[in-house]
Amino acid sequence: MKRTIAVTVTPAGEINIEGVGFKGPDCEQATRYLEEALGTVSRKVKKPEYHQRSIVKHKQKVGG
């Protein structure tokens, strides 16, 4: 799944930031700059994906 950050502004002026396609704390790292730029965070909701592990694949070439 492609990782994206969705920013929604409600008619009342409330700003919602949602990380899509992230697992674990990667979402918090990806959205941190927006949270800092926009000011005080009133609440954070962690989706079920937050509790999943990210799989990191490393490729190694042997020989030369």
Secondary structure in CASP SS format (residue, H / E / C, confidence):
PFRMAT SS
TARGET T0000
AUTHOR 0000-0000-0000
METHOD secondary structure of the structure
MODEL  1
M C 1.00
K C 1.00
R C 1.00
T E 1.00
I E 1.00
A E 1.00
V E 1.00
T E 1.00
V E 1.00
T C 1.00
P C 1.00
A C 1.00
G C 1.00
E C 1.00
I E 1.00
N E 1.00
I E 1.00
E E 1.00
G E 1.00
V E 1.00
G C 1.00
F C 1.00
K C 1.00
G C 1.00
P C 1.00
D H 1.00
C H 1.00
E H 1.00
Q H 1.00
A H 1.00
T H 1.00
R H 1.00
Y H 1.00
L H 1.00
E H 1.00
E H 1.00
A H 1.00
L H 1.00
G C 1.00
T C 1.00
V C 1.00
S C 1.00
R C 1.00
K C 1.00
V C 1.00
K C 1.00
K C 1.00
P H 1.00
E H 1.00
Y H 1.00
H H 1.00
Q C 1.00
R C 1.00
S C 1.00
I C 1.00
V C 1.00
K C 1.00
H C 1.00
K C 1.00
Q C 1.00
K C 1.00
V C 1.00
G C 1.00
G C 1.00
END
